[in-house]
Amino acid sequence: MLKKLTLKNGLRIVYEKIPYVNSITIGIWVGSGSRLEETYNNGVSHFIEHMMFKGTLNRTSQQIAEEIEELGGQINAFTGKEATCYYVKLLDEHYATGINVLSDMLLNPKFAVDDIEKEKGVIIEEINMYEDSPEDLVFDLLSIATWKEDTLALPILGYETTIKNLNRDMIVDYYSKTYVPSNIVISLAGNFDEEKIIELIKDRFENWNPPKNVQIEYSSPLINKGMAIKNKDIEQVHVAVTLNGIELGNDKLYTLLAINNYFGGGTSSRLFQKLREDFGFVYSIYSYTSAYKNKGMFNIQFALNKVYLEKSMHLITEEIVNLLKNKMNDTQISKAKEQLKGSYILGLESVSSRMFGIGKSELMLNKVYEPKEILKKIDSITRQEFDEVIEHVFKEGFMAVAMVGKDIKEEKLKKL
């Protein structure tokens, strides 16, 4: 059963006890990501994530890793466009060590100047590695083409120039504005003594009252009809396109997720069967939803030999036209809903997935649904709702496009 508690300083705790497992996953979610940055400090959210592992006032970087790993546990973190998550996976008996290490990292970071300068080199190498991955690079380019001047366009890693320009004052200033109790959720899933673990969290966090405790505000951007190209000497052309989407927290997102299963979400989907199996034009093709606060987009991504590019774009357009014209019949709707429920229920088998799901939901939406509520929402989607979402998402067709490949000509891309 899901439970929620808000401490007197505004920090929220969401937790789900699963008594039949022998593990626990503890996550600390912070409303900190590239969307909350500016052009001058782009990459600072991800940089802070790295710095949290470089040592605290009480522990060295080696001690942080050893305290968790010597117990057979794992410690890690990730940064997205809207959130950063620090988490540990442990045997349930070691929960106190996990909370002690995570709280020390979050509340007592050193941000030593020497460490900052060394980590710049590490992150610049990470950016270079990302540049060498066209599948990742094309999505960053698509974000730029789609969101233009809005901060949703900013890459999570930042740019080499912005990373080089970061200094301790800029990092501490951003940390002080985003790492505040009202902008943080602690998420727990696994086997634990509820009273003991809540008492320990209160002991570590309840008296934390930084001078600033601001509320984060999010923009409501429009999708731009844009285009972005990166010429690289690689064999394939990597393509990503944006269609209209649905924002995080809107129940119609469940409908779009079901439509995605039918249209391009897996190997049985229309896009995969047509372009890969029937024509052999692509090795990989898939669609997915990108849902953010106040705005969302629907994306299609594929990679292929350039000689098949024009034909493939036409085939994708045909599939969009067919979907708009014929919609989905009752059998297709039923299968898409079952696929969505199946993937959701299978995700519940993982303790970590439960922690990620309830933590992000509480941070971004200030609410968490029980699994039975989610399944009920999926079951109750009507055929009319499917038709309405198909019209909303696909009617305007391609709105933005990005490509990475050799000798891509802008004029030809405009024509396509």
Phi, psi and omega in degrees: 000135180281140176225156181223143179218137175246124179286165185295340177270002177100350180289135183257145175236128172238138185209151179225115178277130178237090192292343185270007176249167180245022184226171176214141172242126182243126180234143172245116182258130180238134175286073184218117180197178186298335179294336182266004182266179173240171181298329185283336181240022181305128182104355185291326179299312179293325179297316178298321176305315177297316185295333179298335180267001183271359177127152178240185176291345185242342185223146171278169178299323180294320179295323178302312181292316185294321183300326179275313188289330179290348175263006182082012182266180178229144175228136184199180180199162173208155179237138177239197180285335184233351184208154172238139181231130173250133185211155174231147172241127186215163164297145188302330182291346183255021184303323184297321178297318179299315181292320180297317181292313181297319181294323178294317178300315186287321188264339187231043180292145181279319187050048180293138183302317180299318179294321179299313182295321179292320184290336176303317179296320179298314184288326175297323175295323178295320177297317179297320179296320178297320178299332180276359179249095186299331180295322177283317183299321184294330178290321176299319178296322179295322177299320178295314180295326185279318190253351175050251186277346180289151183292347172298340179284342186290136178288147183298320183283343187082188177246160180305319182293319181290325178293316179298329183275350179294140172228175186300319181298318180295319181293313181295322179297314180293318178303315184292337180271334185250327180273073181230152186307319183292347183249020185227140174233133171259126185241131182231138173213136180137201182261124181199160172275111188305312184297316183292317185288324178292321179297319179294318179297317177300317181300322184277330191241336191293331180269008178277109181227080179296158183298330179250134177220069190275159173264134181278135177245144183244145179285170174234075188284159172265150173283128179267151173270088186236177183212139178221136183230140172228114178275121178225148182278077179231163186287316184263164169257129177256128187235140173221137180231153177248134167242173178301157182218193182228138186285158177300135178097347178275127182299339177294346178297326177297320178298316180294322177298322177292317177299320180300320178302320180286318190279311185202016188276350182202187185285345176267001185286165180300313183296314182294315182296321182286305189278328181268306188280316184282318186250339180067028182280334186230157170270315179229141173207136181202157175240160182197161177263143172237100186253127180234173174299127175073352182198151177215165174220158177247131188237148172237135182222138180203164179225142186195169171289140186301334182293339180262003188298309184296316179297321181293319178299321179292321179295320178296318178299320178300318179295322177295315180298317179297320180294319178294322184283314189258347184055209179240136179278175185300321180295315179296321178296315181298316179296317181296321178293320179294321176301315182295316179295319180299313181293325179293313181295320178298325177296332180290344179291341182262125177299318181297318179299323178295317178299315180299316184295311184286328180292312181294319180298316180293319181296313188273330187241351181063027176200156179225136180261144170291150179308319181296331177291319178298312181297323178295319178299317181294313181300327187274000179294128182268165177297323178298321178294322174301313181299317182295318181290321176301315178299314183299316187278318193259346188300322182274357178066209181294126179255327177214153181216145175225146179220143173233125180173184184271131173055048176276125182263129184299319182297319179294321180294319177301319179298315180299000000 
